[in-house]
C-alpha cells in the first residue's frame, strides 16, 4: 500500500471521541480516522472502483 503522511489539526473533543472509538475497535487513532474516511467514501460512492472491497 502506498501511504502519505500529513499533519491534521482538529477539535480536541472530536479527537478524544475518535481516540475512544479507536480503543474500542483495537485500532490506532490514525487507523480509526482512515477507517472513518474510507467508510464515508464507500457509502457515498466516492471511492474509485479499484479501491472498493
N, C-alpha and C positions, 0 to 999 in steps of 0.2 A: 504494500500500500504506500502511496505517496502522501506524505504528511507535511503540513505547513504550520509553523509556529507563529503566533502573534499575541500581542497583549490585548486583553479585553477588560474594560472598566465597566462595572455595573453597580447598581444599588446594593449596599451591604445586606439589607434584608432579603433581597432576591437571591444573593449569593448564598446566604445561610440556608434558605429553603432548598436550593439546589444541592447544597452540601449534605443536608439531612436526607434528601431523597437518594443521593448517590450512596450514602452509607447503607440505607435500607436495601438498595439494589446491588450492593457489593461492587460498586464501581468507584473510580476516582471521580473527583468533581469535574475534571476536564472531559472524561469519557461520558459522564452524565450529560453535560452540555452538548457534546457531539451527538449522543443518542436523541436528545430532545430536538435538536435541529434536523437530524435525518428523519425522524418521525414526522415532524411538521411538513417537511418537503415531500415525503411519500404520500401523506394524507391529502396534500393539495396538488398532487400530480405535477410537482415541480422538479423531481429528481430525474436525471437522464435515465433512459431505459437500461443502459449498461451498468447502472449502479443500483437498480432495484433488485431485491431478493426474490 
